Amino acid sequence: MNLDFNLYSGNYKRFLIIPAILFIVFALMIFVFPGLEQGLDLKGGTLLVIKSEKSVDKADIEKVLKDNFELSNLLVSTTAGATGYGTNIEFTENKVLSEADSLLKEAIESNSRDKANQALALVSDFAVPEKDYGENNLFFEEAIQTLERAREASNQKMQSLLVEELGIEGEVAFQRKEIGPALGKTFWETALWVGVTAAVLVIIVIFFFFREVVPSIAVILSAVLDISCALALMALFSIPLSLSSIPALLMLVGYSVDTDIMLTTRVLKRKEGTAVDRTRESMKTGLTMTFTTLAALTAMIVISFTSQMFVIFEIAAVLLFGLIGDLPSTWLMNAPILLWYAEKKEKAKKSVV
């Protein structure tokens, strides 16, 4: 890679405008439009994955589901790969089952058989009590079991309708994942705690290693911009924040800090040549590292997408997005800050001498 041109000649501080503008754009993309969504793991809901030998039209799937079920926040996506065709169906809740569940909980708390019967009436198309306990204390236990059978029957009906109405032939594989809202909230709180803890530990290590405020802050700002870029592109490409993408973001922090520490160490710790020369040499090494990793991640994304390995796809995509952001954050923000700081220190030493 030819980097003989002097990127940092003249007023290199002007480069700082670019990452500042990018950060504003990334923030708007994350919080305003298109906005970053939480995944099923964090907000709760149901995910149904269908793998088949025949392609299925997204609009046809939505029509079948809307005509036969009351589903909240229905999202349907389809993929095609070397191993067949995939369909992801995600929704927050089945309104009928959710209403019946709420009524039954109220009935049990208030010992109201009328509310329990209302709940059972809502799901009567899917399941009815197998026994009539009358005034027996087992009445509510049977109602709970009836609701569970109704939930299972609803799931089976959904799968059968999709196969029959869409004419899916050959081998069809279904995979269902359900996360309750309470569990999703717990996952989100845990993820936040882990993320904050990791960030604090990274900051402590950086300050302990350099023991200088300006270089340490520059490294931290670079990591923040990398994460912002990854989150913004996740919002743009509809990749939700989930238990798969959060570890990838933490991995990204490590990689970002790694390249910035390499740059900071060479510019401030070494003495040969000028600060600009040391920065250019660091840039050669850093860009080689980054583009090598980008190539590997691109291959991983292609293979995982065509093979319908969505967890690996999300992790690779998040890392790729973050590494794209690492280019301006390291070489247009961190490097100019370090150059300014190094030159200021050199001038201060000369004035003392």
Sequence and secondary structure as in RCSB ss.txt:
>XXXX:A:sequence
MNLDFNLYSGNYKRFLIIPAILFIVFALMIFVFPGLEQGLDLKGGTLLVIKSEKSVDKADIEKVLKDNFELSNLL
VSTTAGATGYGTNIEFTENKVLSEADSLLKEAIESNSRDKANQALALVSDFAVPEKDYGENNLFFEEAIQTLERA
REASNQKMQSLLVEELGIEGEVAFQRKEIGPALGKTFWETALWVGVTAAVLVIIVIFFFFREVVPSIAVILSAVL
DISCALALMALFSIPLSLSSIPALLMLVGYSVDTDIMLTTRVLKRKEGTAVDRTRESMKTGLTMTFTTLAALTAM
IVISFTSQMFVIFEIAAVLLFGLIGDLPSTWLMNAPILLWYAEKKEKAKKSVV
>XXXX:A:secstr
    S TTSS GGGGGHHHHHHHHHHHHHHHTSS   B HHHH EEEEEEEESS   HHHHHHHHHHH  EES E
EEEEEETTEEEEEEEESEEHHHHHHHHHHHHHHHHT HHHHHHHHHHTTTT   SS  TTSTTHHHHHHHHHHHH
HHHHHHHHHHHHHHHHT  S EEEEEEEE HHHHHHHHHHHHHHHHHHHHHHHHHHHHHH  HHHHHHHHHHHHH
HHHHHHHHHHHTT  B TTHHHHHHHHHHHHHHHHHHHHHHHHH  SS HHHHHHHHHHHHHHHHHHHHHHHHHH
HHHHHHTT HHHHHHHHHHHHHHHHHHHHIIIIIHHHHHHHHHHHHHHHHHH 
